[in-house]
C-alpha cells in the first residue's frame, strides 16, 4: 500500500531520486526517479526537478536547393 502512495507523489510532481544511480554530467547531478523512472536533475538550490528533454521543440530545418 505504501508503494501506491509513493507513486501518487510522482503524479503530483514530488519525485525521489534513486541515489545509487545518480551520476554527474558536467556540473549537474542526474538520475532517475526510484518509483517512476523519469530523469531528474539537481538544481543549484538543492531541489530535484524533471530534466528537460535534450532537443525538445527543435525542428530540423530543411534547406531546398535551386
Buried (B, 14 or more C-beta within 10 A) or exposed (E): EEEEEBEEBBEEEEBBBBEEEBEEEEEEBBBBBBBEEEBBBBEEEEEBEEBEEEEEEEEEEEEEEE
